[in-house]
Amino acid sequence: MAIEVFAPAKINLTLHVTGQRDDGYHLLDSLVVFADVGDTVRVTPADRLSLDIDGPEAGGLDAEPDNLVLRAARLLAPDRGAAITLTKRLPVASGIGGGSADAAAGLRALAQLWDMSVPSTEQALALGADLPVCLSSTPLRMRGIGERLDPVPPLPAMEIMLINPRVAVSTPTIFRTLAEKNNPPMERDLPRWRDLPDFAGWLANQRNDLALPAIAQQPVITEVVDALSEAGALFAGMSGSGATCFGLFSPDHPPAEPVLRRRHPDWWCARGRVL
């Protein structure tokens, strides 16, 4: 018996840093969505736990014992075995939740294989702040350190383009150099957006508080956002701590991916729809 689970890319359409706890964890207020672009986790019965990694982005990741997928498996059942295959299509450490999405997909797959329940939010947080929202893989408002998850008003239909310029950003450095860590959250009640232009207009008045320190590390991020806007995105921004950027397009907009691939063959590009 083999069980396969999709691990969708996680995109922070907004990311407001609203404080920092005494233990160092940052408090966030973020509108999170997922795309039908991502990795795949496949599990089969086995006597011992193992992990193989393949796919076009496999070169950036090792199947070491501290791999988040293996840590997730041990959290679920320390003494159970399974053969896990992770097919990597998302760039590693790129601000779109690849590792957390993979771990969440692994938890869902192994819970089916072993006939168990997936971990609670509190248990999942032990693996990282993005694990609870990735276990859901639906549009949510994420607050606190990732433990407060609330539904959001219905989103308009939209397509999304993801671009990573193949540069590294240090998330700890970004948080450390963030000038102000007590910023305003989003409004208490999110609006009910009429359509995609209305949603894009609302996003234009929101923030990613990590964007400026990320751009200070890697100025090319600005070039990526500009390229998405020039390609016709109704809104373009940076996801998470970068360096992946996103552009939101009307479903009937001509595909921009071929043009951007020709202009920037060294960038990673993927196009899909928001789930």
Buried (B, 14 or more C-beta within 10 A) or exposed (E): EEBEBBBBBBBBBBBBBBBBEEEEBBBBBBBBBBBBBBBBBBBBEEEEBBBEBEBEBBEEBEBEEEBBBBBBBEBBBEEBEBBBBBBBBBBBBBBBBBBBBBBBBBBBBBBBBBEEEBBEBEBBBEBBBBBBBBBBBBBBBBBBBBBBBEEBEEBBEBBBBBBBBEBEBBBEBBBEBBEEEEBEBBEEEBEEBEEBEEBBBBBEEBBBBBBBBBBEBBEBBBBBBEBBBBBBBBBBBBBBBBBBBBBBBBEEBEEBBEBBBEEBEEBBBBBBEBB
